[in-house]
Amino acid sequence: MRTSFNIPDEIVEEFDRVWQEQGIENRSRAAREAMLEYIESHTKLEETSGEVIALVGFDYRHHEVIGALHAVQHDYQDVIQNTSHTHQGEWCLESLFCRGPAEQVRELTYRLRDFDGVRRVKVMVIRESTE
């Protein structure tokens, strides 16, 4: 299947540099691998239930979304145990250490992804209950 995407030039350039350095045969192959990794990492969060301990990391343009991001974090203060924040030029990197129902961690993750000023959100499930 042929398809097209609207992706900023700097991301495409970096993507091309990385897959070429790794010796992958072409951009299509690299995109397939990237999509599979995305599916695998997000399926784990989707399939997890019960109580989890998770780390949610995300980067964003501070001036575009800081107020809205703080509002979302306040909505989930019952699962966010600790936060860490660092500045990287115009971008900020934040990590949220979470403990609580998988459903709430999932909702928090989706809400963080809703902002155009957030570049990416990564979730690492550290421990899940064995119900």
Salt bridges, closest charged atoms under 4 A:
GLU14 OE2 - ARG17 NH2 2.50
ASP16 OD2 - ARG27 NH2 2.45
GLU21 OE2 - ARG17 NH1 2.81
GLU33 OE2 - ARG29 NE 3.19
GLU51 OE2 - ARG99 NE 2.93
ASP59 OD2 - ARG119 NH2 2.93
ASP59 OD2 - ARG120 NH2 3.20
GLU64 OE2 - ARG61 NE 4.00
GLU64 OE2 - HIS63 NE2 3.84
ASP75 OD2 - ARG111 NH2 3.00
GLU90 OE2 - ARG61 NE 2.48
GLU94 OE1 - HIS85 ND1 2.87
GLU128 OE2 - LYS44 NZ 2.57
